[in-house]
Amino acid sequence: MIKLTSIDRSEALRYLACHDEKSIGETASVYLDECESRLLEVVTPKYLYKYIPLSFENGRPAAEGCTLPLEGKEIAEHLEGCSGIILMCGTVGSGADRLIRVLQIEDMAKAVIADAFAGAAVEQVMNEAESIIRGEFPGKYFTWRYSPGYGDFPIEIQKQLLDVLDAPRKIGLCTSDSRMLAPVKSVTAVMGVSDAPLPQRKRGCVTCNMRERCQFRKRGLHCGS
């Protein structure tokens, strides 16, 4: 079980394109405290994962025992040398979505700040979940988390990934017809697992299919991937 008692403020500020709290003014600083506090009252962090053996055929990875397709050149490169994969997902729950909608009516500035905090919160959930998962596989080596939508790894796979995890039933995490996760502040990912050390894989903007229209890059920042 994961419980959030605080949210990474520096991460939330980065989502807001602010370098530090001093740069946003006294009023906004008060909003930060309020939005963090209100979010912590409503978030319900949850995660799921499943280990699946991995095989390769002509350089293409295949998840054994399930129909989940691992399509794309870059996911194949990412998983090279791995004998298995961890499918995982995490969410802060629908309470965060509801709070943001309420704040959009009350005060749009607070809604924007709450949205940034919720984004930071789900990253905390995924980081903590990854730490727990790694601890359950002593002696293994892992790639970093690779999410649908990175590079040429199709975002459409999210529904199948969630189905394999039985996420809709177990934690209420689904996808909409427009491929959006619901609750919105959720993440899906794949990690490679190996018996031997793995070379450092490329990550960051170069792997993301949003790089040409990313608002972080336009401001000279990055999302943390």
Secondary structure as GFF3:
##gff-version 3
##sequence-region A 1 225
A	DSSP	alpha_helix	9	15	.	.	.	ID=ss1
A	DSSP	three_ten_helix	21	24	.	.	.	ID=ss2
A	DSSP	alpha_helix	26	42	.	.	.	ID=ss3
A	DSSP	beta_strand	46	57	.	.	.	ID=ss4
A	DSSP	beta_strand	60	63	.	.	.	ID=ss5
A	DSSP	alpha_helix	73	78	.	.	.	ID=ss6
A	DSSP	beta_strand	84	91	.	.	.	ID=ss7
A	DSSP	alpha_helix	94	106	.	.	.	ID=ss8
A	DSSP	alpha_helix	108	135	.	.	.	ID=ss9
A	DSSP	beta_strand	141	142	.	.	.	ID=ss10
A	DSSP	alpha_helix	157	165	.	.	.	ID=ss11
A	DSSP	alpha_helix	167	170	.	.	.	ID=ss12
A	DSSP	beta_strand	174	175	.	.	.	ID=ss13
A	DSSP	beta_strand	181	182	.	.	.	ID=ss14
A	DSSP	beta_strand	186	194	.	.	.	ID=ss15
A	DSSP	three_ten_helix	205	207	.	.	.	ID=ss16
A	DSSP	alpha_helix	215	218	.	.	.	ID=ss17
###
